Each structure stands twice: as C-alpha cells, then as structure tokens.
C-alpha cells in the first residue's frame, strides 16, 4: 500500500522560508520521479517542482529561483525548500511520484502553507 506523508507546512510572513518533507512508503522510491504540487482555494492542483531519479530538477516559472526540490533515497523522502515566500504561495502542498507531472499514486493529506503579507 502506497502512502505519501507530507509535513513541514505552517504560517509564515512574506519573505520567510519553510522546508516541506514528504516521506513515501510502499514504493521503490529511488526509481521514482518525484513531484511537488500545490492547490490554492478554489483553484486546480498545479505542478510546482520535479526531481528525477538522477536528481535533475525542474520548476514552475512562478517558483523558479525561490524553491529547491531535493531527495534522500536512503530516507524515501523528497523535500521542498521554499525561500522568499509570497502570499500567492499560500496553498496546500502535496507530493506524488510520476512522469511528466502525472501523479501515479493516491494523494496524501497534503500540508498547508500560509504566507501572510
């Protein structure tokens, strides 16, 4: 049974930083492309960042230069370091595995990030 458990969200002022974590179980983590997504209230879930099995990364334009995705295969965990946060980054953040941004697994509960102005 695949489980994705996100953590690390919270309330932060604009300009601040947060580090999100997502621990995966039930998958061969090191063979999975991993992605971070976010969903703001009333909006669709959008792809934010991707890390491949060789740790190449890709980012949405809206977060490029501010967010960094990384992975620790020994811990089956993917991270999202978020710096210079803006109010428009407020959303529930989710991780998932899959190619081309298409999620392969059942979603976890996500972690709420709220950025105050």
N, C-alpha and C positions, 0 to 999 in steps of 0.2 A: 504494500500500500504506500503510495507516494504521499509524502507530507512536505509542505513548504511552510516554514515558520518565520515570518518577518518580525523584526523588532528594531528598537532604536529611535522611533519617532518621538515627537513631542512638540512643545510650544517654544518658539524661538523668535527673537526680534530680527527684523530685516538686517541683513549684513552678517548674521550669525552662521553657525555651522552645526551640522548634525552628521552622524555616521549611522547608516542603516545596515542591518545584517539580515541575512536570510539563510537559514540552515535547511538543507534538503535531506530527506531520508527516503529510502525505497527506490533510489535511482543510482546508476553508476555515474556519480557526479562528474568525475573527471572527463567523461566522454560527452558531456552535455554543454552546448552553448547556453549561456545563462543571460537572462534579460531582467531589467527593472522597468516597471511600468508605473504610471500614476493615473488616478482618476479624481478629478475635481468634482464638486457637487454639480449635478445636472449636466455633466459632460461625459464623453466617451473615455474609455481607458486608452491611454496613449503610451507608446514605447518611448522610454527615456534613454536607456543605455543598454549596450550589448557587450558581452565578453565571450570570445571564442575559446575553444579548448586549448589553443596556443597563447591565450591571453591577449590577442588583438582586441582592440576596443572600438566602439562606435557610439556616437552620441546624437541625440536630437539637437537641432540648432539652438533651441531655447536654453539648453543647459551646458553647451559646449564651453569649455574653459572654466566652468564653475564646479561641475560634478566629475567625480572619478570613480569608475567601477573597477573592482578587483576581485580576485578569488583566492581561496585557500583550499586546495583539493584535499589536503590532509584533514580538514575540518568540515568538508562538504558544505562550505559556506561561501556565499557571494556578498560583497559589501558595496555600499554606495556612499562615498564621502561627498557631502554636499556643503559647499562653501558659498559665501556671498549670497545667502538666501534672500529671495524676494517674496513679497506677498503672493505673487502669482504662482509660486511653487507650492502653495497650500493644496494638499490633496491627500488621498490615501495611496500609499506606495505598496506595490506588490512585486514579487519576483516570480519568474517562471522559466522553464527551460524551453528551448525550441529554436529552429532555424527561421531566418527571415522574419523574426519578431512574432511568429505564430506560436501561441502557447501550446505546450504539449501535455500539460498536467492540470489537474484540478487546482483551482486557485486556493491560496491560503487566506487568512483573515485580513492580511494587509496591516500596515502600520500608519497611523495618522501623523501627518506633518502639518503644523500650522505655523505660518510666518506672519507675525504682526508688524504693522507699519509704524 
